[in-house]
Amino acid sequence: MTPTTRFLTNPSPADLPKTADVVIIGGGPAGTAAAWAIERAAPNTRIVIIEQSSQLAAGSSLASLENYRTCWAAPCLHRLMQRSIDVFQHAEDYFGEGTKLGLKEQGYLFIAFTEAQAAKLKDDVDHLHRCGLTHTEYLNADDIASRYPWLGSRVIAAKYDPIAGWMDSNALVYALANATQSTTILLETKNASIRTEGSRVLGVSTANGDIDAPNVVIAAGANARAIGRTAGIELPIVMRPRQSFTTGWRHEAYPEDAPCVISAAPFPHVRPEAQSGAIFGYEYKWNTGKIPNYNGERTDALIDPIWPVEQLRDPRFPSLTLSLMAKQFGHKPGEGFADPRYLRGIYHRAGYYVYRDNAYLTLPDGTTEPYDSQRAIIDAWPEIDGLFLSIAHVGHGIMSAPAAGEILASRILKQPLPDESYVGFNLDAHFVEHDAGGLSDNGIKAVKPVSD
Ligand SMILES: Cc1cc2nc3c(=O)[nH]c(=O)nc-3n(C[C@H](O)[C@H](O)[C@H](O)COP(=O)(O)OP(=O)(O)OC[C@H]3O[C@@H](n4cnc5c(N)ncnc54)[C@H](O)[C@@H]3O)c2cc1C
């Protein structure tokens, strides 16, 4: 397939397409995947992607660990990831000959140091097997000692997902974009605002001119709420800053072919990176005076993002993460994760996880209790014809991108959802079971809602 995608940077009003069938605001994983999937389902659809930066994928994916895994407890989430991973594994079929996504199919290993943690991982694996994810494994201490001796004797059990690994997220976004044939990509195109009349979308205005279109998609990551406001709506999302760092060095015992290791609560995680280094993440929460609280609560969830997000990096984050891991693994000063060489030449980043803010349980007494959902919102906005959302992709918008694009395409093209479990991504799907907990996958099992 020869790509015919048109890229225009800071286009003049004369070069700007005047009309389109679909305008997508945001050229990250969500926006480019939407264009790719719409075109696959309806070739020749005239699509315009508006990206404010000089390159695609200029949002949260810059800070991401670029990991993927199938072992999600909620069926809508594991179905989403399984479909997307199938696309990654057959990248040349979907994106064209020669496409390279840099897949490292090295698996994911969630580890336990205590009997209680081990029991939890065993429960998780039993649940995943019941869901049909029979490739996931529960490993006991002997299995670990023979497969991963470098983890040391403190690790007594693990949950292993072999259909997991990591990739080059920038390559994915450009593969999605370049596989389109009738999409125009506008880079460095700022001030996008949605034009509406009554309850209908008319198109998008930008600093470079206007585009008339009957369908507009908001896929602007942490800026989605601000874009929604241009159409007079408040999107139900919040942002939490998250950090990662890459080291140029890793301790000798830690092999290059290791899986991504998710340590026990509070779940710091690490994987090999760039041959001799490693990349670390940790959903570390902090609340400093820099972050305005909302609703008077002490929380790290923001209604409006703070830019540049890098100012929310906590300079202690790399050393805190390393010392937490050293403590968990029992590494003494100078050993393993406590080796000071890890702290040399660190590349430290921050980005936002965007969460849906309308997930709640309904308790037996009829009251509701909000929870941090892992589910994106991929749906039409009900009050404005032609307005669609692909937002709130939390910490997995890369691994879910192709399937998320397919859901969005089915919404725009008024086709059935590709999988019935995907109703979980509807705007008004306030609850699905096993949807919470992120890396802990502890979901919401004990409490059953009485409605919804
Ligand atoms: C520390 C960290 C680690 C992560 N690790 C992983 C991981 O291992 N695996 C995984 O799958 N995901 C991971 N994620 C999450 C992942 O990065 C996000 O879910 C994903 O990037 C969301 O994609 P998106 O397209 O919705 O938003 P973004 O990636 O934020 O992209 C939005 C795009 O829209 C553009 N834009 C914004 N505003 C406008 C505007 N007004 N006009 C035009 N364009 C605009 C931006 O420039 C950007 O290019 C991680 C995130 C962080 C922060």
The ligand as a Gaussian input file, in Angstrom:
#p B3LYP/6-31G(d) Opt

LIG

0 1
 C        3.663000       8.075000      32.540000
 C        2.712000       7.445000      31.561000
 C        2.873000       6.110000      31.232000
 C        1.986000       5.521000      30.314000
 N        2.203000       4.204000      29.946000
 C        1.384000       3.647000      29.017000
 C        1.634000       2.315000      28.565000
 O        2.576000       1.653000      29.003000
 N        0.796000       1.797000      27.623000
 C       -0.271000       2.502000      27.125000
 O       -1.012000       1.967000      26.299000
 N       -0.511000       3.766000      27.534000
 C        0.283000       4.350000      28.456000
 N        0.049000       5.618000      28.884000
 C       -1.218000       6.275000      28.486000
 C       -1.189000       6.780000      27.081000
 O       -0.056000       7.597000      26.865000
 C       -2.478000       7.580000      26.850000
 O       -3.604000       6.807000      27.235000
 C       -2.613000       7.934000      25.383000
 O       -1.512000       8.711000      24.986000
 C       -3.929000       8.696000      25.154000
 O       -4.035000       8.956000      23.771000
 P       -4.894000      10.190000      23.275000
 O       -4.745000      10.232000      21.800000
 O       -6.234000      10.151000      23.877000
 O       -4.191000      11.479000      23.936000
 P       -2.722000      12.046000      23.767000
 O       -1.714000      10.976000      23.610000
 O       -2.530000      13.014000      24.875000
 O       -2.776000      12.815000      22.370000
 C       -3.574000      13.963000      22.207000
 C       -3.088000      14.691000      20.952000
 O       -3.982000      15.795000      20.726000
 C       -3.218000      16.964000      20.508000
 N       -4.012000      18.093000      20.967000
 C       -4.301000      18.443000      22.245000
 N       -5.030000      19.545000      22.270000
 C       -5.256000      19.899000      20.980000
 C       -5.945000      20.965000      20.362000
 N       -6.564000      21.894000      21.105000
 N       -5.939000      21.051000      19.012000
 C       -5.293000      20.113000      18.272000
 N       -4.593000      19.098000      18.808000
 C       -4.592000      18.981000      20.151000
 C       -1.955000      16.741000      21.317000
 O       -0.899000      17.581000      20.857000
 C       -1.691000      15.262000      21.089000
 O       -0.936000      15.028000      19.932000
 C        0.928000       6.263000      29.754000
 C        0.784000       7.618000      30.075000
 C        1.674000       8.215000      30.964000
 C        1.490000       9.666000      31.291000

